[in-house]
Amino acid sequence: MRIGILIKGNSKHSSSAEELTSLLRAQNFDIKVSITHSSDTQIQLKELIESNCNLIVAAGGDGTIHECINMIMRLNLNSTLKLAHFPIGTANDFAKTINQSSEVISFIEQIKNGKFTNIDIGLVTTEFSNTPNYFINIADAGIGGEIIHRVNSGNKKLGTLTYPIHLIKGLLTLKKRMFS
């Protein structure tokens, strides 16, 4: 099995991903590592896929797993490529939902034991975009979508406090919008 590890480079927990990489190498796994930043995640993922990785480990948060799922689905690789999530993001909501440990040793054991589970993926299309948008954990519009946009556009140095701060800012500046 060839493992591609996509590490979100600006994560404050990237040392855990480095430990994961070192331990996988020590156990003789064939791995290729790519460190990504917001603008090049899909490019880096495509390079891992093209280098014949049959397992991608997305080491990042909810946004990283979202980008990986969208790329895999758009390339129609969902039946041949496995995706694992090593949670080192800001809130890690998806990891909490599926009870995914961020403990390196237990994550490696899951890989060694082939502990993978199929998970349903949702699809949202709109009349405003020709690009399908896949989701695995949550789809949101309105205030929820606005908060995520603010969080992803801003500074995440406050960790999990980032979300309530942007929620309060969003509620204070909320404007009525019409949808049809």
ChimeraX attribute file (.defattr): number of C-alpha atoms within 10 A of each C-alpha:
attribute: neighborCount
match mode: 1-to-1
recipient: residues
	/A:1	10
	/A:2	15
	/A:3	23
	/A:4	25
	/A:5	27
	/A:6	27
	/A:7	26
	/A:8	24
	/A:9	17
	/A:10	14
	/A:11	19
	/A:12	15
	/A:13	16
	/A:14	19
	/A:15	11
	/A:16	18
	/A:17	25
	/A:18	16
	/A:19	13
	/A:20	20
	/A:21	20
	/A:22	12
	/A:23	15
	/A:24	19
	/A:25	13
	/A:26	9
	/A:27	10
	/A:28	9
	/A:29	14
	/A:30	12
	/A:31	18
	/A:32	18
	/A:33	16
	/A:34	16
	/A:35	16
	/A:36	20
	/A:37	14
	/A:38	13
	/A:39	8
	/A:40	10
	/A:41	20
	/A:42	19
	/A:43	12
	/A:44	19
	/A:45	23
	/A:46	14
	/A:47	14
	/A:48	23
	/A:49	19
	/A:50	10
	/A:51	13
	/A:52	14
	/A:53	20
	/A:54	17
	/A:55	20
	/A:56	23
	/A:57	22
	/A:58	26
	/A:59	29
	/A:60	26
	/A:61	22
	/A:62	22
	/A:63	17
	/A:64	23
	/A:65	27
	/A:66	18
	/A:67	18
	/A:68	22
	/A:69	21
	/A:70	19
	/A:71	20
	/A:72	21
	/A:73	16
	/A:74	14
	/A:75	11
	/A:76	11
	/A:77	14
	/A:78	13
	/A:79	8
	/A:80	9
	/A:81	14
	/A:82	17
	/A:83	20
	/A:84	19
	/A:85	24
	/A:86	27
	/A:87	28
	/A:88	24
	/A:89	24
	/A:90	22
	/A:91	16
	/A:92	20
	/A:93	16
	/A:94	19
	/A:95	20
	/A:96	12
	/A:97	9
	/A:98	10
	/A:99	9
	/A:100	17
	/A:101	14
	/A:102	18
	/A:103	12
	/A:104	17
	/A:105	13
	/A:106	12
	/A:107	18
	/A:108	17
	/A:109	11
	/A:110	12
	/A:111	15
	/A:112	12
	/A:113	9
	/A:114	9
	/A:115	10
	/A:116	11
	/A:117	9
	/A:118	7
	/A:119	9
	/A:120	8
	/A:121	13
	/A:122	12
	/A:123	12
	/A:124	10
	/A:125	11
	/A:126	9
	/A:127	6
	/A:128	6
	/A:129	8
	/A:130	8
	/A:131	11
	/A:132	13
	/A:133	19
	/A:134	22
	/A:135	17
	/A:136	16
	/A:137	17
	/A:138	12
	/A:139	13
	/A:140	10
	/A:141	9
	/A:142	11
	/A:143	14
	/A:144	13
	/A:145	12
	/A:146	17
	/A:147	23
	/A:148	17
	/A:149	12
	/A:150	17
	/A:151	18
	/A:152	13
	/A:153	9
	/A:154	11
	/A:155	10
	/A:156	17
	/A:157	11
	/A:158	10
	/A:159	12
	/A:160	13
	/A:161	12
	/A:162	19
	/A:163	18
	/A:164	12
	/A:165	13
	/A:166	18
	/A:167	18
	/A:168	12
	/A:169	13
	/A:170	16
	/A:171	12
	/A:172	9
	/A:173	9
	/A:174	12
	/A:175	9
	/A:176	7
	/A:177	6
	/A:178	5
	/A:179	5
	/A:180	2
